[in-house]
């Protein structure tokens, strides 16, 4: 955690300007009911507590009203192979990852390529809460209250060209910080950096967001800080974490898991109870926190919003 | 030290009994620890953790069981054989726990999926094969059953432990997503343990044993 490890910094040093700005916006906007606690410069302890919080978050009609998964589970049960293979490793090993400064290069087939600082991202895009179901390819699921903004808002800024048919994403590649990226007994666990991709219309779909937080606070490192993708109708591995590159490309990218095992993981990875993983059933899932499995829904319950993207395609090809 | 007038090796006897008692307690610990974590609410995904925990311990103990004979030969301390049955039964107990977690907590007797698992999914077929192969071994583990079957038959039957162990390792190898290190370590241990046996039997065949031709019971 940024703050607690450096207690002697002044508040200016530790509070991301974006949050200041957001806070100002929030207070100015006249909702300042409980603003007293949010005004910077009260006492250090209060500042420490609230500095990670987003204020004035918008809500979204895409949010589900299902019961949210416990934050303890969301932050301690993670697949983030850069920080180890066990579900509880990322929570332990990701704490030291530096998420400031952090830059995101957005380039490729676009007229205005740019390098964004995470602070600017936080300042320039209106963050809203999106409560989404998350379905992992391993047949477990959660309900996560993400904080984020539509990916389309960012892509529009760089003005994709006609050649931009796909979007390719990369996670940070830094074996010094990410022990899982180091060479192991049998070489590398995956071909780093972790790579993901979306078709441009999937990327522009309003459900697709870049997330910078969850449960109203800055994204914990183990959940893909400082910025990650969330594509709720696809298996979780599509929702790439700790993004440093967003590239508009003409050819369909080869995502990491597809490259690792093409017969098991495809490019599309749409949640589909009808198409089993070669080694296990995808018909049902276990919601973390519940004992018994529940039925998995086509497109993870987002068929209404996204099924039309795949008209005329063979669902068997969309695993 | 051999007691006068008998052939009882007193120190050896004390040693093996102590080791056996300690081992008994040790082998209970993983299950006790899992139960404690479960009851204390410390498991984020109890089903997964209980499944993996019981499965890994079953495999470890199964390999330990297979290590007894080589160890006995290498150290010359034949009393080690007295740990083998307990180890084998513990391995079986963890397998049963593993399967019960799958059947009850994971699938909750949802037969369509269980049947699909047992017919279509290679790693589950391998795991179930291991369990099925071990059933007659556990059932014939008593002194009475050993006597009833006779040493030779009993020994022949209990060779099922080899395919069972191979199935167990395959079960693990086939289920992992990317990281083969852990199952490969178990696989390597199994290859060593089985390789040693192959070499031994080869030697026995080429250099005819000088004294007895029927192996003593419990060998293998």
Boltz contact constraints between the chains, C-beta under 6 A:
constraints:
  - contact:
      token1: [A, 73]
      token2: [B, 44]
      max_distance: 6.0
  - contact:
      token1: [A, 76]
      token2: [B, 44]
      max_distance: 6.0
  - contact:
      token1: [A, 77]
      token2: [B, 44]
      max_distance: 6.0
  - contact:
      token1: [A, 77]
      token2: [B, 45]
      max_distance: 6.0
  - contact:
      token1: [A, 85]
      token2: [B, 179]
      max_distance: 6.0
  - contact:
      token1: [A, 185]
      token2: [B, 181]
      max_distance: 6.0
  - contact:
      token1: [A, 186]
      token2: [B, 180]
      max_distance: 6.0
  - contact:
      token1: [A, 189]
      token2: [B, 178]
      max_distance: 6.0
  - contact:
      token1: [A, 189]
      token2: [B, 179]
      max_distance: 6.0
  - contact:
      token1: [A, 190]
      token2: [B, 178]
      max_distance: 6.0
  - contact:
      token1: [A, 279]
      token2: [B, 121]
      max_distance: 6.0
  - contact:
      token1: [A, 281]
      token2: [B, 113]
      max_distance: 6.0
  - contact:
      token1: [A, 288]
      token2: [B, 45]
      max_distance: 6.0
  - contact:
      token1: [A, 292]
      token2: [B, 108]
      max_distance: 6.0
